[in-house]
Amino acid sequence: MCGIVGYIGHRDAYPVIIKGLRRLEYRGYDSAGVVLYNGSDLTLCKTKGKVSDLEEKAAKEISTDGTIGIGHTRWATHGVPNDVNSHPHFSNSGNLVIVHNGIIENYEPLKKELINRGYTFQSDTDTEVLINLIEDVKKKDNLKLGKAVQVALNQVVGAYAIAVFDKERPNEIIAARLGSPLAIGVGKDEFFVASDASPFIEYTSNAIYLEDEEMAIVRLHKPMKIRKIKDDSLVDPYIQELQMNLEQIEKGGYDHFMLKEIYEQPNVIKDTYRGRLHANEGLIKMAGIEDNLQKFLNADRILIIACGTSWHAGLVAEYIFEEFTRIPVEVEYASEFRYRNPIIRPTDIVIAISQSGETADTLAAIKLAKQNGAFVFGVCNVVGSSISRETDAGAYTHAGPEIGVASTKAFTTQITVLTLIALRIAQAKGTMNNSDFHRYLQELELIPEKVAEALKTNDVAEQIAAIYKDAPNCLYLGRGYNFPVALEGALKLKEISYIHAEGYPAAEMKHGPIALIDEQMPVVIIAQKQEHYDKIVSNIQEIKSRSGKIIAVVTKGDVQVRELADHVIEVPDTTDALSPLLTTIPLQLLSYHIAVMRGCNVDQPRNLAKSVTVE
């Protein structure tokens, strides 16, 4: 949510910032802006709309000279999306300028106090309040910028990632974070500040990730300083070598990042189990599990907390864990979990799932679980992310950067990691016999090849999309392991095509949704040759008798459903527990093609952000 890019060094700052803002477009935004320092003056350009609109406006209105600058893509919170509310924001004197992600919750009393002290405000934002608070502290106490930022931040309540520049101190940028990610790229005689590492990956592979309540003073020709905001203590910077590369964050010939990421799934699933799954030896090796195996074996309950697509992966994991390990599992929306005074015990294992590792609600739920003595295990995709640092242990998926807002490869790699964990615990507990254990290992090893085969349904999905692209509603049904896949399929269609879609357990159809079924209602039903097959066939017959249009995802070679359905998409056969890794593929493709045909912005759907870093 929102994007920050800052540069200070020897290059022209403008192209670095604009390219960086483009790299952060996946986060979701409604306006963009940039401010540059040319050695004497600050030059500002900002606008409602996209980064391309900002470039067009800047080309007409400003000089883009300068080797220092900060830029921003804004997601509206306080104040509607317009040019005035866009970032960056100046202080009243015009000397200080800021970009800010997050929300300052106590901005109203701060604003009233500043108005009483003679300050005026041009925008409706909490961010303009923050920069004027910093200026007020700086002037009142005669402080340097870094100290003024620190004092001001100790007065605010909320979440923030900020970059602040003072033209009276033209060789430094102040960066700080609480609850919203911020990375600093360290180059030779240059520094980059960004919401993640993608804006500076081509310039340096060295990055520092600020922790919550840390502030960095980034200075030219001097060592960077990192301080704790609360007590001013110095922190030794920990420089990480970045794992991503430029190729991973570019489209690679695909029309959209989402399509590229759908097609990456055979490789990233293999990357996720590589080094962990040893099918020939009958072994699963995961350091985060082995080091804490006794905690899992002694657990009375597993709580899975997540949001959105990660929550759906958690629902699949609930079926897998309970069947394999016989440990009770509850799956919770992180946003509800943190507010309902949940029962958390020291004998509980909490598994927190997040693609970005920065999801605000999930982070808050983790802190609550730890306060209550639970062991917290993280599953996320981004190395060095907040969740990877907050949890007691964890496992990374190896999906690589996921740029498309609608998550695809994160879902399948999360299920892969969670399956490996469940299998290892089941083996250690003795709740799965050796024969079944080896069978699952061998079948999981074959999944990438079967996903590649499932991707061959693309042409069929595109043909079906052309028929139903104008449908106002769509129903998704699944049973057992594939009920969460129905939820995920409906979410994908909603997210990127703006068609109203609902996922249901197929058995619940007669408890309400059947009233909606008519010739105008396409129904996507996951009808695998599995334990519930006969029940699914009965559901299809009920839909057919009410003139519903049936799009069935079936096991390759299916005959019975083919005779009933209007459209059939075949995927390879596998075990029940692993089937979500295959059945989700045609649903991703179907959503993608419908969205493209409707002229939607597939990678950046309206009103959505890739990483929800504020509530």
SULCORCOR-V402578 format. One record per backbone hydrogen bond with DSSP energy under -0.5 kcal/mol. CO is the residue of the C=O (numbers start at 0). NH is the residue of the N-H. E is the energy in kcal/mol with one decimal. If there is no record, write none. Layout:
CO|NH|E, CO|NH|E
This chain:
2|72|-2.1, 3|194|-1.6, 4|70|-3.6, 5|192|-2.4, 6|68|-2.3, 7|190|-2.6, 11|15|-0.8, 12|16|-2.6, 13|17|-2.9, 14|18|-2.3, 15|19|-2.1, 16|20|-2.8, 17|21|-2.1, 18|22|-1.8, 19|23|-1.2, 21|24|-1.3, 23|26|-2.0, 24|27|-1.9, 27|1|-1.2, 29|48|-2.7, 30|73|-2.5, 31|46|-2.9, 32|71|-2.4, 33|44|-2.5, 34|69|-2.0, 35|37|-0.5, 35|42|-2.9, 36|66|-0.6, 36|67|-0.8, 40|37|-2.0, 42|35|-2.5, 44|33|-3.0, 46|31|-2.7, 49|53|-1.7, 50|54|-2.5, 51|55|-2.1, 52|56|-2.3, 53|57|-3.0, 54|58|-2.3, 55|59|-0.9, 56|59|-0.5, 56|60|-2.1, 57|61|-2.0, 63|13|-0.5, 65|12|-2.8, 65|13|-0.5, 66|8|-1.5, 67|36|-2.6, 68|6|-2.8, 69|34|-2.5, 70|4|-2.0, 71|32|-2.2, 72|2|-2.1, 73|29|-3.8, 73|30|-1.1, 73|75|-0.5, 76|78|-0.8, 79|81|-0.7, 81|85|-1.0, 88|97|-2.1, 90|93|-1.0, 94|166|-2.2, 95|90|-2.1, 96|164|-2.4, 97|87|-0.6, 97|88|-2.2, 98|162|-1.8, 100|160|-1.7, 102|104|-0.9, 102|158|-2.5, 103|106|-1.2, 105|109|-1.5, 106|110|-2.9, 107|111|-2.4, 108|112|-2.1, 109|113|-2.3, 110|114|-2.6, 111|115|-2.1, 112|116|-1.1, 113|118|-2.6, 114|117|-1.8, 124|128|-0.6, 125|129|-1.8, 126|130|-2.2, 127|131|-1.6, 128|132|-2.1, 129|133|-2.4, 130|134|-2.0, 131|135|-2.6, 132|136|-2.6, 133|137|-2.5, 134|138|-2.7, 135|139|-2.8, 136|140|-2.2, 137|141|-0.6, 137|142|-1.8, 143|147|-2.4, 144|148|-2.8, 145|149|-2.0, 146|150|-2.5, 147|151|-2.5, 148|152|-2.5, 149|153|-1.3, 151|154|-1.9, 151|155|-0.5, 152|155|-0.7, 156|104|-2.3, 156|105|-1.0, 158|102|-0.6, 159|177|-3.4, 159|179|-0.7, 160|100|-2.6, 161|175|-1.8, 162|98|-1.8, 163|173|-2.6, 164|96|-2.1, 165|168|-2.2, 168|171|-1.2, 170|219|-2.3, 171|165|-0.5, 172|174|-0.5, 172|217|-2.6, 173|163|-2.8, 174|215|-3.6, 175|161|-2.6, 176|212|-2.1, 176|213|-0.9, 177|159|-2.7, 181|209|-1.9, 182|193|-2.7, 183|207|-2.5, 184|186|-0.7, 184|191|-2.2, 186|188|-0.8, 186|189|-0.5, 189|186|-2.4, 190|7|-2.0, 191|184|-2.3, 192|5|-3.1, 193|182|-3.7, 195|198|-0.7, 196|199|-1.6, 196|200|-0.6, 197|200|-0.7, 199|202|-1.5, 199|203|-1.9, 204|206|-0.5, 204|241|-3.0, 205|185|-2.3, 206|239|-3.6, 207|183|-2.8, 207|209|-0.7, 210|213|-1.1, 212|228|-2.5, 213|176|-1.8, 214|226|-2.9, 215|174|-2.5, 215|217|-0.8, 216|218|-0.6, 216|224|-1.8, 217|172|-2.2, 218|221|-1.0, 224|216|-3.3, 225|234|-3.1, 226|214|-2.6, 227|231|-1.8, 232|227|-2.7, 234|225|-0.6, 234|236|-0.5, 236|238|-0.7, 237|239|-0.5, 239|206|-2.7, 239|241|-0.6, 244|247|-0.7, 244|248|-0.7, 245|248|-1.0, 246|249|-1.3, 250|253|-1.5, 255|259|-2.0, 256|260|-2.9, 257|261|-2.2, 258|262|-2.2, 259|263|-0.9, 261|264|-1.1, 263|266|-0.6, 263|267|-2.5, 264|268|-2.4, 265|269|-1.4, 266|270|-2.6, 267|271|-2.1, 268|272|-1.7, 269|273|-1.6, 272|275|-2.0, 272|276|-2.8, 275|277|-0.6, 275|284|-2.7, 277|281|-1.0, 277|282|-2.3, 278|281|-0.5, 282|277|-2.9, 283|285|-0.5, 285|288|-1.0, 285|289|-3.0, 286|290|-2.7, 288|291|-1.0, 289|292|-1.0, 291|294|-0.6, 291|295|-1.4, 292|296|-2.4, 293|297|-2.0, 294|298|-0.5, 295|298|-0.7, 299|327|-0.5, 300|348|-2.4, 301|303|-0.5, 301|329|-2.4, 302|304|-0.5, 302|350|-3.1, 303|331|-3.5, 304|352|-2.3, 305|333|-2.3, 306|309|-1.3, 306|310|-0.6, 307|310|-0.7, 307|311|-1.5, 308|312|-2.1, 309|313|-2.0, 310|314|-1.8, 311|315|-2.0, 312|316|-2.2, 313|317|-1.8, 314|318|-1.4, 315|319|-2.0, 316|320|-3.5, 317|321|-2.1, 318|322|-2.1, 319|323|-2.9, 320|324|-2.9, 320|325|-0.9, 320|326|-0.7, 321|325|-0.8, 327|301|-2.7, 329|303|-3.2, 329|331|-0.5, 331|305|-1.7, 332|335|-0.8, 332|336|-2.9, 333|337|-1.8, 335|338|-1.2, 335|339|-0.9, 336|339|-0.7, 336|341|-0.7, 341|343|-0.7, 344|347|-2.2, 346|299|-2.0, 346|300|-0.8, 347|349|-0.5, 347|374|-1.7, 348|302|-3.3, 348|350|-0.6, 349|351|-0.6, 349|376|-3.4, 350|304|-2.5, 350|352|-0.5, 351|378|-2.9, 353|380|-0.7, 354|380|-1.8, 354|381|-0.6, 356|386|-2.7, 358|362|-2.5, 359|363|-2.4, 360|364|-2.1, 361|365|-2.1, 362|366|-2.1, 363|367|-2.0, 364|368|-2.4, 365|369|-2.5, 366|370|-2.2, 367|371|-1.2, 368|373|-2.2, 369|372|-1.7, 373|375|-0.5, 374|349|-3.0, 374|376|-0.5, 375|391|-1.6, 375|392|-1.3, 376|351|-2.6, 377|394|-2.5, 378|353|-2.4, 379|396|-2.1, 380|382|-0.7, 381|384|-1.7, 384|388|-1.2, 385|389|-2.2, 386|390|-1.9, 392|377|-2.6, 394|379|-1.0, 400|402|-0.6, 404|406|-0.7, 407|411|-1.4, 408|412|-2.1, 409|413|-2.4, 410|414|-2.0, 411|415|-1.8, 412|416|-2.4, 413|417|-2.5, 414|418|-2.2, 415|419|-2.1, 416|420|-2.2, 417|421|-2.3, 418|422|-2.6, 419|423|-2.3, 420|424|-2.3, 421|425|-2.5, 422|426|-2.3, 423|427|-2.3, 424|428|-2.7, 425|429|-1.5, 425|430|-1.5, 425|431|-0.9, 432|436|-2.5, 433|437|-2.7, 434|438|-2.0, 435|439|-2.6, 436|440|-2.1, 437|441|-2.4, 438|442|-2.3, 439|443|-2.8, 440|444|-1.9, 441|445|-0.9, 442|446|-0.6, 443|446|-0.9, 445|449|-1.8, 446|450|-2.9, 447|451|-2.3, 448|452|-1.5, 449|453|-2.4, 450|454|-2.0, 452|455|-1.4, 453|456|-1.7, 454|457|-1.5, 455|458|-0.5, 456|460|-2.8, 457|461|-2.3, 458|462|-2.1, 459|463|-2.4, 460|464|-2.4, 461|465|-1.8, 462|466|-0.9, 463|466|-0.6, 463|467|-1.8, 464|468|-1.2, 467|470|-1.9, 471|499|-1.2, 472|521|-0.7, 473|501|-1.9, 474|523|-3.1, 475|503|-2.6, 476|525|-2.5, 477|505|-2.2, 478|481|-2.1, 479|482|-1.9, 479|483|-0.5, 481|485|-1.6, 482|486|-1.8, 483|487|-2.5, 484|488|-2.9, 485|489|-2.2, 486|490|-2.2, 487|491|-2.4, 488|492|-1.9, 489|493|-2.4, 490|494|-2.9, 491|495|-2.0, 492|496|-2.0, 492|497|-0.6, 492|498|-0.9, 493|497|-1.1, 499|473|-1.3, 501|475|-3.0, 503|477|-1.5, 504|507|-2.0, 505|508|-1.4, 507|510|-2.1, 508|511|-0.8, 508|513|-2.5, 511|514|-2.0, 512|515|-2.2, 513|516|-1.0, 517|520|-1.9, 519|521|-0.8, 520|548|-1.5, 521|474|-2.1, 521|523|-0.5, 522|524|-0.6, 522|550|-2.8, 523|476|-2.8, 524|526|-0.8, 524|552|-2.3, 526|554|-0.7, 527|529|-2.3, 529|532|-1.9, 531|535|-2.2, 532|536|-2.4, 533|537|-1.8, 534|538|-2.1, 535|539|-2.4, 536|540|-2.2, 537|541|-2.0, 538|542|-2.1, 539|543|-2.9, 540|544|-2.2, 542|545|-1.2, 542|547|-2.2, 543|546|-1.8, 547|549|-0.6, 548|522|-3.6, 548|550|-0.6, 549|551|-0.6, 549|565|-1.1, 549|566|-2.0, 550|524|-2.5, 551|553|-0.7, 551|568|-2.9, 552|526|-2.6, 553|570|-2.4, 554|557|-2.2, 558|562|-1.4, 559|563|-0.6, 560|563|-1.2, 560|564|-2.7, 566|551|-2.9, 568|553|-2.5, 570|555|-2.5, 574|577|-0.6, 574|578|-1.1, 575|578|-0.9, 577|580|-1.5, 578|581|-2.0, 578|582|-2.8, 579|583|-1.4, 581|584|-1.1, 581|585|-0.6, 582|586|-0.7, 583|587|-2.0, 584|588|-2.1, 585|589|-2.5, 586|590|-2.1, 587|591|-2.4, 588|592|-2.5, 589|593|-2.2, 590|594|-2.5, 591|595|-2.3, 592|596|-2.5, 593|597|-1.6, 594|599|-2.5, 595|598|-1.4, 599|601|-1.3, 601|604|-0.5, 602|404|-1.9, 604|607|-1.4, 609|611|-0.5, 610|612|-1.3, 611|359|-2.5
